[in-house]
Amino acid sequence: MPRDSPALPGSGLVLDRNSTIPLYQQLYEQMRWSIEAGQLPAGTRLPATRTLAKELGVSRNTVLVAYDRLLAEGYLDGRVGSGTVVASRKPARDEGASPPRPAARPELRISRAATRMAEAAAYFTPAHDQLRYPDRPFTLGVPALDQFPAKVWGHLLLRASHQLTGALYTHRDPAGYWPLRKGIAAMLGLMRGVRCTPEQVIVQPSAQTAVHMVAMTLLEPGDQVLVEDPGLQAIRGALHSAGVRLCPVPVDAEGMCIDVGAERYPDARMAVVTPNNHFPLSVRMSEARRRRLLDWARERDGWVVEDDYDGEFWSQNPGPPLHQTDAEGRAIYVGTFSKILFPGMCLAYLVVPPDLAQVAAAVQRATVNSLNILTQAALAEFIDGNHLARHVRRMRGIYAERGEALVDGLRAKLGGFVTVTDAPPGTHLVAWTPDDTDERRLAQLSRESRLRVYPLSSFADEPDRLGRGLVLGYAATPPEKILSGVDRLAMVVERYTGSRFPTGGRDVRNPGMRRSI
């Protein structure tokens, strides 16, 4: 029996036998374009000449001529016994490659839904961009990857792959893998006080997808949704792509000002909030404001979507989520594992009221359909084996240490320029700056110094109400790198202002919310 080729089949190469261009030239041009465009990266193994000739139904000489020319021009490397691979060195031909375009076609027409999603991409760009360099100081939205129990996770993945049965290979439950849904329900009951059954848990690829799905399920295009100002841009993007109207509502020291939102937007029927650790101001919604928000939802026959942002890390004993005090089934709880474990996990979840569970599963089937079963099975074991609980407990202490390191560093190096409170619970803080600070210029200078610094105004619809500040993450960076980052930030500020600042600093609570609403 002949040995199978380790190279990918080349049967996708199309040769026009009616063309006046020789077949070897057509083959050469197609392969050259694929290499120049990066479609065939360096090291890609190509089929042997005999194999490719058989797949294309041409003589071996046709393939040989094309290969020899590509070899001569530096596009390919060929060694006896090793086959032919795409070369890693720069080819002799130095022309830009671009995908072939239709010869003649009117301007591209896309649907309104696609237009909304393209517009929403602007909200997601900063979040996606920050994941490219997660080790840079002050990165937001990335947990302590250096502390993740990678060996345990790898072992569970391997074990899950070995234990997959025929039924699991074809698992397509749109609501998610049942043992994982049971594990999430148990985890939420013990860790967060969320009262739910596994049937109410709908596994999602991300928190943004979850919010998008809820809006599509419960609202019509053009309906009004209250969002926090300032607030998470990714949530705005998820809602915008669903076609609903975003209605920014100011946030004060007690959380979203729901009475202001109710007066400004009397037709709104949904509010999306981060009540347990507001992003980016790190305030916890007061009990009075929580009751008022649920009353508003009942009065409007509406909904409250609770994004439990950093709720697990609020303190050694986090307070209960809004969902726990919801007696009428108006609150929908959203959580994610990407910020607890690692962003590439791509698993989140919804907790919906019992009468919404079947509808949510049906919408999920028509959109996401199903998620990777191997990752879900490993995560179910990770939860069931108490690895998640241990990891969260460890991270609370580690994040507290890293937050304190950042606060101490800022006070020591930039105390005359920024105002910081004690490190808030969670994974980020706001360093308040003078009111005339050009935050975006300061952030740009920081990026040039390989720092991740975010203008507070970039998260706000009404930035002048807040004051000026820089949002700094600390979860992903060890203390020694945090202090190094503060040193670089001090140099950036000196470059921006033209002067150094004395040590020490004002300790003011929520200075940016000093203005009345």
TIKOLLO-188011 format. One line per 3 residues: number of its first residue (from 1); for each residue x, y, z of C-alpha. Coordinates in steps of 0.2 Angstrom, whole numbers, plus 5000, padded with zeros to 4 digits. Each point is the difference from the previous one (the first is absolute). Layout:
% TIKOLLO-188011
NUM> X:Y:Z | ... $
END
This chain:
% TIKOLLO-188011
1> 5000:5000:5000 | 5007:5017:4995 | 5005:5012:5014 $
4> 4988:5014:5003 | 5007:5017:4996 | 5002:5011:5016 $
7> 4996:5016:4989 | 4983:5008:4998 | 4992:4995:4984 $
10> 5002:5012:4985 | 4984:4996:4992 | 4993:5017:5003 $
13> 5012:5008:4987 | 4989:5003:4985 | 5008:4999:4982 $
16> 4990:5006:4985 | 5004:4988:4985 | 4991:5012:4988 $
19> 5012:5014:5004 | 5014:5006:4989 | 5011:5001:5016 $
22> 5010:4984:5002 | 4995:4989:5014 | 5017:5001:5009 $
25> 4999:5019:4999 | 4982:5000:5008 | 5006:4988:5014 $
28> 5016:5011:5003 | 4989:5016:5001 | 4987:4993:5012 $
31> 5013:4993:5012 | 5011:5016:4999 | 4985:5011:5004 $
34> 4995:4988:5015 | 5018:5002:5007 | 5001:5019:4998 $
37> 4983:5003:5007 | 5005:4989:5016 | 4986:4987:4996 $
40> 5014:4987:5000 | 5012:5005:5014 | 5018:4995:5002 $
43> 5003:4982:5003 | 4984:4994:4992 | 5003:4983:4992 $
46> 4995:4998:4982 | 4995:4984:4991 | 5013:4990:4991 $
49> 5001:5004:4981 | 4993:4982:4996 | 4986:5002:5013 $
52> 4995:5017:4994 | 5000:4996:4982 | 4988:4985:5003 $
55> 4989:5011:5010 | 4999:5013:4987 | 5000:4988:4985 $
58> 5015:5007:4992 | 5017:4993:4995 | 5014:5001:5013 $
61> 5010:5011:4989 | 4987:5014:5002 | 5002:4999:5019 $
64> 5019:4999:4999 | 5001:5016:4989 | 4989:5010:5012 $
67> 5009:4993:5016 | 5018:5004:4992 | 4995:5018:4996 $
70> 4994:5003:5018 | 5015:4992:5007 | 5012:5010:4989 $
73> 4991:5016:5005 | 5001:4996:5019 | 4982:4996:5003 $
76> 5003:4982:5004 | 5013:4989:5009 | 5003:4982:4994 $
79> 5011:4987:5008 | 5002:4982:4996 | 4990:4990:5012 $
82> 4992:5015:5008 | 4988:5005:4986 | 4996:5017:4994 $
85> 4995:5014:5012 | 4996:5018:4999 | 5016:5010:5003 $
88> 5002:5010:5015 | 5012:5013:4992 | 4994:5015:4991 $
91> 4996:4995:4982 | 5009:5009:4985 | 4984:5007:4994 $
94> 4995:5015:5011 | 4983:5005:4994 | 4985:5002:5011 $
97> 4987:4987:4998 | 4981:5003:5002 | 4985:4988:4998 $
100> 4993:5000:4982 | 4984:5011:4999 | 4985:4997:4988 $
103> 5004:5008:4983 | 4983:5010:5000 | 4987:5002:5014 $
106> 4990:5014:5007 | 5004:5007:5017 | 4999:4987:5013 $
109> 4983:5000:5009 | 4998:4993:5017 | 4985:4998:5012 $
112> 4995:5012:5014 | 5005:4987:5012 | 5017:4998:4993 $
115> 5002:5019:5000 | 4996:5001:5018 | 5012:4986:5004 $
118> 5014:5009:4990 | 4996:5016:5010 | 5001:4990:5016 $
121> 5017:4994:4996 | 5007:5017:5006 | 4994:4996:5017 $
124> 5009:4983:5001 | 5017:5006:4992 | 5008:5006:5016 $
127> 4996:4984:5009 | 5006:4989:4986 | 5016:5011:4998 $
130> 5005:4998:5018 | 5000:4981:4999 | 5015:5002:4987 $
133> 5012:5005:5014 | 4992:4993:5017 | 5017:5002:5009 $
136> 5001:5019:4998 | 4998:5009:5016 | 4982:5006:5004 $
139> 4991:4989:4988 | 4981:4999:5003 | 4989:4985:4998 $
142> 5014:4987:5002 | 5002:4989:5016 | 5016:4994:5008 $
145> 5006:4988:4987 | 5016:4997:5009 | 4989:4993:5014 $
148> 4989:4989:4990 | 5002:4981:5004 | 5004:4995:4983 $
151> 5006:4983:5004 | 4984:4996:5008 | 4990:5007:4986 $
154> 5011:4990:4987 | 4997:4984:5010 | 4981:5003:5000 $
157> 5000:5003:4982 | 5009:4984:4996 | 4989:4990:5011 $
160> 4985:5007:4993 | 5006:4996:4982 | 5003:4982:5006 $
163> 4983:4998:5008 | 4990:5007:4985 | 4987:4987:4996 $
166> 4990:4999:4983 | 4986:5010:5007 | 5012:5014:5005 $
169> 5008:5000:4983 | 4983:5005:4993 | 4995:5011:5015 $
172> 4989:5015:4993 | 4990:5006:5015 | 4998:5019:4996 $
175> 4999:5004:5019 | 5017:4992:5004 | 5007:4984:5007 $
178> 4989:4994:5014 | 5013:4996:5013 | 5008:5018:4997 $
181> 4983:5008:5002 | 4998:4990:5017 | 5017:5006:5005 $
184> 4997:5018:4996 | 4983:5000:5010 | 5009:4992:5015 $
187> 5014:5012:4998 | 4989:5015:4999 | 4990:4994:5015 $
190> 5015:4998:5011 | 5011:5014:4994 | 4988:5014:4995 $
193> 4983:4996:5008 | 4991:4998:4984 | 4985:4990:5002 $
196> 4997:4989:4984 | 4999:4983:4993 | 5011:4992:4986 $
199> 4985:5002:4988 | 5001:5019:5002 | 5019:5000:4995 $
202> 5004:5004:4981 | 5018:4998:4996 | 5006:5014:4988 $
205> 5017:5003:4991 | 5002:5017:5008 | 4991:5013:5011 $
208> 4998:5011:4985 | 4991:4986:4990 | 4989:4997:5015 $
211> 4994:5018:5001 | 4998:5001:4981 | 4989:4984:5001 $
214> 4989:5007:5015 | 4997:5016:4990 | 4995:4991:4984 $
217> 4989:4988:5011 | 4990:5013:5010 | 5001:5017:4990 $
220> 4996:5006:4983 | 5011:5010:4989 | 5000:5018:5006 $
223> 4994:4996:5018 | 5009:5010:5013 | 5013:4993:5012 $
226> 5008:5009:5015 | 5019:4998:5001 | 5012:5007:5013 $
229> 5009:5015:4996 | 5015:4997:5001 | 4999:4982:4996 $
232> 5007:4985:4991 | 5002:5003:4981 | 4998:4982:4996 $
235> 4983:5000:5007 | 4995:5015:4990 | 5006:4991:4984 $
238> 4990:4985:5004 | 4984:5010:5002 | 5004:5011:4985 $
241> 5002:4985:4989 | 4983:4993:5006 | 4992:5016:4993 $
244> 4994:5008:5017 | 5002:5018:5005 | 5013:5003:5013 $
247> 4995:5012:5014 | 5014:5006:5011 | 4996:5003:5018 $
250> 5013:5008:5012 | 5008:4990:5014 | 5004:5007:5017 $
253> 5006:4993:5016 | 4985:4989:5002 | 5000:4993:4982 $
256> 4988:5004:4986 | 4989:5014:5003 | 4984:4991:4995 $
259> 4988:5015:5004 | 5010:5011:4988 | 4999:4986:4986 $
262> 4981:4997:5003 | 4997:5019:4998 | 5011:5002:4984 $
265> 4995:4984:4992 | 4982:4996:5005 | 4998:4986:4986 $
268> 5015:4990:5006 | 4996:4982:5004 | 5018:4993:5004 $
271> 5015:5006:5010 | 5017:4992:4999 | 5010:5003:5016 $
274> 5016:4994:5009 | 4993:5002:5018 | 5013:4990:5010 $
277> 5016:5009:4994 | 4996:5014:4987 | 5012:5002:4986 $
280> 5010:5011:5000 | 4995:5009:5016 | 5001:4985:5011 $
283> 4985:5005:5010 | 4987:4988:5007 | 4982:5003:4997 $
286> 4991:5005:5017 | 4986:4989:5006 | 4988:5015:4998 $
289> 5005:5002:4982 | 4998:4981:4997 | 4982:5000:5007 $
292> 4996:5015:4989 | 5007:4992:4984 | 4990:4984:5003 $
295> 4984:5011:5004 | 5004:5009:4983 | 5000:4983:4991 $
298> 4984:4995:5007 | 4991:5016:4997 | 5006:5000:4981 $
301> 4997:4981:4998 | 5019:5001:4996 | 5016:4991:5003 $
304> 5016:5002:5010 | 5016:4992:4992 | 5013:4998:5014 $
307> 5018:4998:4994 | 5009:4994:5015 | 5016:5008:4995 $
310> 5014:4995:5012 | 4987:4995:5013 | 5010:4985:5005 $
313> 5015:5011:5005 | 4991:5014:5009 | 5006:4994:5017 $
316> 5003:4985:5010 | 4982:5000:5003 | 4991:5008:4985 $
319> 4983:5007:5003 | 4985:4991:4991 | 4996:5004:4982 $
322> 4984:5010:4995 | 4993:4984:4994 | 4998:4993:5018 $
325> 4987:5014:5004 | 4990:4998:4985 | 4983:4992:5005 $
328> 4991:5002:4983 | 5012:4993:4988 | 5005:5017:4992 $
331> 5019:4998:5002 | 5011:4990:4987 | 5017:4996:5007 $
334> 5016:5000:4989 | 5017:4993:5004 | 5015:4994:4991 $
337> 5015:4989:5003 | 5011:5010:4989 | 5005:5013:5013 $
340> 5001:4987:5014 | 5011:4987:4990 | 5006:5006:4983 $
343> 4993:5010:4986 | 5002:4985:4988 | 4988:4990:5010 $
346> 4986:5008:4990 | 4986:4993:5012 | 4988:5011:5009 $
349> 4982:4997:5006 | 4983:5007:5003 | 4988:4997:5014 $
352> 4982:5003:4994 | 4983:4999:5009 | 4992:4983:4999 $
355> 4987:5005:4987 | 5013:5007:4989 | 5012:4985:5000 $
358> 4992:4991:4985 | 4998:5015:4989 | 5019:5005:5004 $
361> 5005:4982:4995 | 4990:5001:4984 | 5008:5017:4995 $
364> 5017:4993:5005 | 4997:4985:4988 | 4996:5012:4986 $
367> 5015:5011:5002 | 5015:4992:5010 | 4993:4982:4999 $
370> 5013:4992:5010 | 5017:5002:5008 | 5016:4990:5001 $
373> 4996:4985:5010 | 5018:4996:5005 | 5003:5017:5008 $
376> 4983:4998:5009 | 5003:4983:5006 | 5017:5005:5007 $
379> 4993:5016:5009 | 4986:4989:5008 | 5014:4989:5007 $
382> 5010:5016:5005 | 4985:5006:5010 | 4995:4983:5007 $
385> 5017:4997:5006 | 5000:5017:5010 | 5015:5007:4989 $
388> 4989:5015:4996 | 4996:5004:5018 | 5018:4998:5005 $
391> 5006:5011:4986 | 4987:5014:5004 | 5006:5000:5018 $
394> 5018:5002:4995 | 4996:5013:4988 | 4991:5011:5012 $
397> 5016:5001:5011 | 5012:5002:4984 | 4989:5014:4993 $
400> 4999:5009:5016 | 5019:5000:5001 | 5002:5006:4982 $
403> 4988:5014:5003 | 5009:5006:5015 | 5016:4999:4991 $
406> 4993:5012:4986 | 4993:5012:5013 | 5016:5001:5009 $
409> 5010:5002:4984 | 4988:5014:4994 | 5001:5009:5016 $
412> 5019:4999:5001 | 5004:5005:4982 | 4985:5010:4995 $
415> 4991:5006:5016 | 5001:5019:4994 | 4991:4996:4984 $
418> 4988:4986:5003 | 4987:4997:5014 | 4997:4982:5005 $
421> 4990:4992:5013 | 5004:4984:5009 | 5000:4985:4987 $
424> 4982:4996:4997 | 4995:4982:5000 | 5001:4992:4983 $
427> 5013:5001:4986 | 5002:5019:4995 | 4999:5018:5007 $
430> 4998:5018:4994 | 5015:5012:5002 | 4992:5017:5001 $
433> 5009:5014:4991 | 4998:5019:4999 | 4985:5006:4991 $
436> 5010:5007:4985 | 5009:4984:4997 | 4999:4994:4982 $
439> 4997:4982:5004 | 5001:4993:4982 | 5017:5009:4997 $
442> 5006:4992:5017 | 4994:4983:4995 | 5008:5001:4983 $
445> 5017:5005:5007 | 4998:4985:5012 | 4997:4988:4986 $
448> 5016:5006:4992 | 5008:4995:5016 | 4992:4983:4999 $
451> 4987:5003:5014 | 4982:4997:5000 | 4992:5016:5006 $
454> 4981:5004:4996 | 4992:5017:5001 | 4985:5000:5011 $
457> 4991:5011:4988 | 5001:4985:4987 | 4987:4991:5010 $
460> 4988:5015:5002 | 4986:5008:4990 | 5001:5016:5011 $
463> 5019:5000:5005 | 4999:5018:5006 | 4989:4995:5015 $
466> 5013:4988:5006 | 5016:5010:5000 | 5016:4993:4993 $
469> 5009:4984:5004 | 5010:4984:4994 | 4993:4983:5002 $
472> 5013:4987:5005 | 4999:4982:5001 | 5011:4990:5012 $
475> 4994:4982:5000 | 5011:4994:4986 | 5016:5007:5006 $
478> 5011:4994:5014 | 5005:5014:5013 | 5018:5002:4994 $
481> 4994:5003:4983 | 4986:5012:5006 | 5014:5010:5009 $
484> 5010:5000:4984 | 4985:5006:4990 | 4997:5014:5013 $
487> 5018:5006:4997 | 4997:5001:4981 | 4983:5008:5003 $
490> 5009:5013:5011 | 5012:5004:4985 | 4985:5001:4988 $
493> 4992:5013:5012 | 5016:5010:5001 | 5001:5000:4981 $
496> 4982:5005:4999 | 5000:5014:5013 | 5019:5005:4999 $
499> 5003:4998:5019 | 5001:4988:5013 | 4988:4998:5014 $
502> 5003:4998:5019 | 4996:4984:5009 | 4986:4998:5012 $
505> 4982:5003:4994 | 4982:5004:5005 | 4989:4986:5006 $
508> 4983:5006:4994 | 4985:4988:4998 | 4993:5000:4983 $
511> 5007:5017:4995 | 4994:4998:4982 | 4981:5000:5006 $
514> 5001:5016:5009 | 4989:5009:4988 | 4981:4999:5002 $
517> 4990:4990:4988 $
END
